[in-house]
Amino acid sequence: MAMTVDAPTVAPTTAAESPTTPQPLTGQPPAGSSPVGTGFGAPWIRSTGDLAWKLIGIGLAVALVFYVVSLVQLVFVALFLALVFTSVLLPLGDLYDRVMPRGLAMAASLLTAVLAVGGLVTYVVSSVVSRWEELAAEFGTGLSDLAVLVTDIPLVASLGTPGQWLQDGGAWLQENAGSYAGTAAQSAGIIGEGATAVVLAIFCTVFFLTQGSRMWRWVLSLVPADRHDRWESAAGAGWTAFSGFTRGMFFVALADGALAGVFLSVVGVPLALPLSVVVFLGAFVPMIGPVAAIVVAALVALAAKGPVLALVVLIGMVVVAQIDANVLQPLITGKQVSLHPVVMALVVAGGSVVGGLLGAVVAVPLTAVTWAVISTLRKTPAQVTTSGTAPGTVSGDGAD
């Protein structure tokens, strides 16, 4: 019987197993798996914490700026005044630049400003001097009438006569002469620092006008070349805002002078036009200037027309000052610097609380410049357009 041999059975080859995918070693969860929370708390807590730290950093930076400014306050005031002078004189220099060299045009604009201010001051002084004897005699009469009017008040009459007031005042001055000597010396030091700041400001203004473009190009050389356009646009926006502030100051001062001149002419105060010039010039010195103009106008009214008209003038000039502070400055200056009147009022109040008189003066322009620069830097490169120019570059390269 034939025997058959079974053929060896060969197991079929299975499909090749897929290679094992190496797992990441970085601790990251595999793709498709649910994320595992590694932060502290809910997302809104983390975002709020990040925002809080950023605000703290901004606050520290602002505090550091204020601290540095307090150390070099004289230099800061001089630089601020120089920028104000430059923004005022630069358009006039550009006008002169059409008919004369750039350097000579800027020098002519500075000379024009000095002659204009000197002419106004000379006009006021000459007007007062021409009527000085008449005003002095009327002033004595006005003081006598005021003394009689005051002594008729029962409460004031119990305090004594005007002669006794003068005698008591003289004795009080003699007793406190030492302290007043120290105060006078301190005031003399402040006046000396102010004069130094003005001289330094004029010195800087000359170079800002004649070599402003060269100085700005040096600043740009410190910045990477691919960022020149953004820096140029941001600086131009800031300079436009600062120039708007100075234009707003001029318009407000002009409006104050016009209102004061009309009011003083209507009530019949002599020297109404020179007094309106005093109000115009005083508007450029915040807080102190308007108060000084009010006192001068009231004294002239007292000398010329007596205490009743002096009281009317005092009330009217206070109303003009309030219109200036609460209406004209927020509307006119706020429009020039693109700030809402409410923001203007809050900024001035905050500046006065933080830095006193100096803070109130510089709060608005610094806020306007900062906002303009930040708004420009937040734009994309395609949106950035040159809205202004840096100091000294309004019309070409300037004098090099």
C-alpha positions in Angstrom: 0.0 0.0 0.0 1.4 3.2 -1.0 2.0 5.7 1.7 1.7 9.4 1.1 3.9 12.0 2.9 2.1 15.1 4.0 3.7 18.3 2.7 5.1 20.4 5.4 2.6 23.0 6.4 4.0 26.5 6.3 2.3 29.1 8.4 1.2 32.2 6.4 3.2 35.3 6.8 1.4 37.9 8.8 1.4 41.6 7.9 4.3 43.6 9.2 3.7 45.2 12.5 3.7 48.9 12.5 6.7 50.4 14.2 6.2 51.7 17.7 5.8 55.5 17.7 8.3 57.0 20.2 6.6 58.9 23.0 7.6 62.5 23.5 10.0 63.0 26.4 8.9 66.6 27.1 6.0 65.7 29.3 3.5 67.1 26.7 0.2 65.2 26.6 -0.2 63.1 23.4 -2.2 64.6 20.6 -5.9 64.1 21.0 -5.8 63.7 24.7 -7.6 66.1 27.0 -5.3 68.9 28.3 -4.3 68.7 31.9 -4.4 72.0 33.8 -1.0 73.0 35.0 -1.8 76.7 35.9 -2.9 78.0 39.3 -6.6 78.6 39.5 -9.1 79.4 36.8 -8.0 81.1 33.5 -9.6 84.4 34.5 -7.6 84.4 37.8 -4.4 83.9 35.8 -5.2 86.7 33.3 -6.2 89.0 36.1 -2.9 88.3 37.9 -0.9 89.0 34.7 -2.8 92.3 34.3 -2.1 93.2 37.9 1.6 92.6 37.5 1.6 94.7 34.3 -0.1 97.6 36.1 2.3 97.4 39.0 5.2 97.5 36.5 3.7 100.5 34.7 3.1 102.2 38.1 6.7 101.6 39.1 8.0 103.0 35.8 5.9 106.2 36.2 7.0 106.6 39.8 10.6 106.3 38.6 10.1 108.9 35.9 8.6 111.3 38.5 11.5 110.6 40.9 14.1 111.3 38.2 12.3 114.5 37.1 12.2 115.7 40.8 16.0 115.3 40.9 16.6 117.3 37.7 13.6 119.6 37.9 15.5 122.7 36.7 16.6 120.8 33.6 13.2 119.4 33.0 11.5 122.9 33.2 14.2 124.3 30.8 13.6 121.5 28.3 9.9 121.9 28.5 10.1 125.6 27.9 12.5 125.1 25.0 10.0 122.7 23.3 7.2 125.3 23.8 9.4 128.1 22.3 10.4 125.8 19.5 6.8 124.8 18.6 5.7 128.5 18.6 8.7 129.8 16.6 9.1 127.0 14.1 6.1 128.0 11.9 7.4 131.6 11.8 10.9 130.3 11.0 9.5 128.3 8.1 7.8 131.4 6.8 11.1 133.3 6.9 12.9 130.3 5.4 11.2 131.1 2.1 13.2 134.3 1.6 16.4 133.7 3.6 18.8 130.8 4.7 17.5 128.4 7.3 19.8 129.5 10.2 19.1 133.2 9.6 15.3 132.5 9.3 15.3 130.8 12.7 17.3 133.6 14.3 14.9 136.1 12.8 11.9 134.2 14.3 13.4 134.3 17.7 14.2 138.0 17.4 10.6 138.6 16.3 9.2 136.9 19.3 11.5 138.9 21.7 10.4 142.1 20.0 6.7 141.2 20.1 6.8 140.4 23.9 9.0 143.4 24.6 6.6 145.6 22.6 3.6 144.4 24.6 5.3 144.9 27.9 6.6 148.3 26.9 3.1 149.4 25.8 1.6 148.3 29.2 4.4 150.1 31.2 4.2 153.3 29.2 0.4 153.4 29.5 0.6 153.1 33.2 3.5 155.6 33.6 1.7 158.2 31.5 -1.2 158.2 34.0 0.8 157.3 37.1 0.4 160.6 39.0 -3.4 160.6 38.3 -3.7 157.0 39.3 -1.6 157.4 42.5 -3.8 160.3 43.7 -7.0 158.4 42.8 -5.6 155.3 44.5 -5.2 157.2 47.8 -8.8 158.5 47.5 -10.0 155.0 46.8 -8.2 153.6 49.8 -9.8 156.3 52.0 -13.2 155.5 50.6 -12.6 151.8 51.2 -11.6 152.4 54.8 -14.7 154.4 55.5 -16.9 151.7 53.8 -15.2 149.0 55.8 -15.5 150.8 59.2 -19.3 151.1 58.7 -19.6 147.3 58.9 -20.5 146.5 62.6 -18.3 143.4 62.9 -15.3 145.2 61.3 -15.8 148.4 63.3 -15.3 146.4 66.6 -11.7 145.6 65.4 -10.6 149.2 65.5 -9.8 152.0 63.1 -7.7 151.8 59.9 -5.0 153.7 61.7 -4.8 151.1 64.4 -4.7 148.4 61.8 -1.7 150.0 60.2 0.0 150.4 63.6 -0.6 146.8 64.6 0.5 145.6 61.2 3.8 147.5 61.5 4.4 146.1 64.9 3.7 142.6 63.6 6.1 143.0 60.7 8.9 144.1 63.1 8.4 141.1 65.3 8.5 138.7 62.4 11.2 140.4 60.4 13.6 137.5 60.9 11.3 134.9 59.4 10.4 137.2 56.5 14.1 137.7 55.8 14.5 134.0 55.4 11.4 133.8 53.2 12.8 136.6 51.0 16.1 134.8 50.6 14.3 131.6 49.7 12.1 133.6 47.2 15.3 135.1 45.7 16.7 131.7 45.2 13.6 130.5 43.4 13.7 133.6 41.2 17.3 132.8 40.4 16.5 129.2 39.5 13.6 130.4 37.3 15.9 132.9 35.5 18.5 130.1 35.0 15.8 127.8 33.5 14.7 130.5 31.1 18.2 131.2 29.9 18.9 127.5 29.4 15.6 127.2 27.6 16.5 129.9 25.2 19.9 128.4 24.6 18.3 125.0 23.8 15.7 126.7 21.6 18.4 128.2 19.4 19.8 124.7 18.7 16.4 123.1 18.3 15.5 125.6 15.7 18.8 125.6 13.8 20.0 122.0 14.2 16.8 120.1 15.1 16.9 117.8 12.1 20.6 116.8 12.7 19.8 116.0 16.4 16.8 113.9 15.4 18.8 112.0 12.8 21.4 111.2 15.5 18.6 109.8 17.7 17.3 107.7 14.8 20.8 106.3 14.3 20.5 104.6 17.7 17.4 102.7 16.5 17.5 99.6 14.2 17.0 100.6 10.6 13.9 98.5 10.1 12.2 100.5 12.9 13.0 104.0 11.7 9.6 104.5 10.0 7.6 103.6 13.2 9.8 105.8 15.3 9.5 108.6 12.8 5.7 108.3 12.8 5.4 108.0 16.6 7.6 111.1 17.1 5.7 113.0 14.5 2.4 112.2 16.2 3.8 113.3 19.6 5.2 116.5 18.2 1.9 117.3 16.5 0.1 116.8 19.9 2.6 119.0 21.7 2.3 121.7 19.0 -1.4 121.6 19.4 -1.1 122.2 23.1 0.9 125.4 22.5 -1.6 126.6 19.8 -4.4 125.9 22.3 -2.6 128.0 25.0 -2.3 130.9 22.5 -6.0 130.8 21.5 -7.1 130.6 25.2 -4.9 133.5 26.1 -6.2 135.6 23.2 -9.8 134.8 24.2 -9.0 135.7 27.8 -7.6 139.1 26.8 -10.5 139.8 24.5 -13.1 138.9 27.2 -11.3 141.0 29.9 -10.9 143.9 27.5 -14.6 144.0 26.6 -15.7 143.6 30.3 -13.3 146.4 31.6 -14.4 148.7 28.8 -18.1 148.2 29.5 -17.7 148.9 33.2 -15.6 152.0 32.5 -12.2 151.0 34.0 -9.4 153.2 32.6 -6.5 151.5 30.8 -8.8 148.7 29.7 -6.7 147.9 26.7 -3.4 147.7 28.6 -5.1 145.6 31.2 -6.4 143.2 28.5 -2.7 142.8 27.4 -1.8 142.0 31.0 -4.5 139.3 31.0 -3.2 137.9 27.7 0.3 137.6 28.9 -0.7 136.3 32.3 -2.7 133.4 30.7 0.6 131.9 29.7 1.6 131.5 33.4 -0.9 129.0 34.7 -2.5 129.7 38.1 -0.2 132.6 39.0 -0.7 134.7 35.9 -4.6 134.9 36.0 -4.5 135.7 39.7 -2.0 138.5 39.2 -4.1 140.0 36.3 -7.2 140.0 38.5 -5.4 141.8 41.3 -3.9 144.4 39.0 -7.3 145.1 37.3 -9.0 145.4 40.7 -6.4 147.8 42.0 -6.7 150.0 38.9 -10.5 150.0 39.3 -10.1 150.9 43.0 -7.8 153.8 42.2 -10.0 155.2 39.4 -13.6 154.5 40.4 -13.6 153.5 44.1 -14.3 150.4 46.0 -17.7 149.6 44.6 -16.4 149.3 41.0 -13.3 147.5 42.3 -15.6 144.8 43.8 -17.5 144.6 40.5 -14.3 144.2 38.6 -13.0 141.6 41.0 -16.1 139.5 40.6 -16.1 139.9 36.8 -12.5 139.0 36.4 -13.0 135.9 38.6 -15.8 134.9 36.3 -13.5 135.4 33.3 -10.9 133.2 35.0 -13.4 130.5 35.6 -14.5 130.6 32.0 -10.9 130.2 31.1 -10.2 127.2 33.4 -13.5 125.3 33.0 -14.7 126.2 29.5 -12.0 127.6 27.2 -9.1 125.4 28.1 -11.0 122.0 28.0 -12.7 122.9 24.7 -9.9 124.7 22.8 -6.8 123.1 24.2 -8.6 119.7 24.4 -9.5 119.9 20.7 -6.0 120.8 19.7 -4.5 117.8 21.6 -7.4 115.4 20.8 -8.4 114.9 24.5 -11.9 115.0 25.9 -12.7 118.0 28.1 -13.4 115.6 31.0 -10.0 113.9 30.5 -8.4 117.4 30.5 -10.0 118.4 33.8 -9.1 115.1 35.5 -5.5 115.3 34.1 -5.0 118.8 35.4 -6.4 117.9 38.8 -4.2 114.8 39.1 -1.1 116.7 37.9 -1.7 119.4 40.5 -2.1 116.8 43.3 1.1 114.9 42.3 3.4 117.8 41.2 1.8 121.0 42.3 2.0 123.9 39.9 4.5 122.2 37.7 2.4 119.1 37.5 -0.7 121.1 36.6 1.3 122.8 33.8 2.9 119.7 32.2 0.1 117.2 32.8 -1.9 118.0 29.7 0.9 118.1 27.1 2.6 115.0 28.6 -0.7 113.1 28.5 -1.4 114.2 25.0 2.0 113.3 23.7 1.9 109.9 25.5 -1.5 109.0 24.1 -0.5 110.1 20.5 2.7 108.0 20.6 1.0 104.9 22.1 -1.8 105.2 19.5 0.7 105.3 16.7 2.8 102.4 17.9 -0.3 100.2 18.3 -1.0 100.5 14.6 0.2 97.9 12.2 3.0 99.0 9.8 0.4 99.2 7.0 -1.8 101.6 9.1 1.0 103.9 10.2 1.0 107.2 8.4 3.1 110.2 9.1 0.8 112.6 10.9 3.6 115.1 12.0 7.3 115.5 12.3 9.8 115.7 15.0 11.3 119.0 16.2 13.2 120.8 13.6 12.0 118.7 10.7 8.8 120.5 9.7 10.2 121.9 6.5 13.1 119.8 5.2 16.4 119.1 6.8 17.1 122.4 8.5 20.5 123.9 9.0 23.2 121.3 9.3 
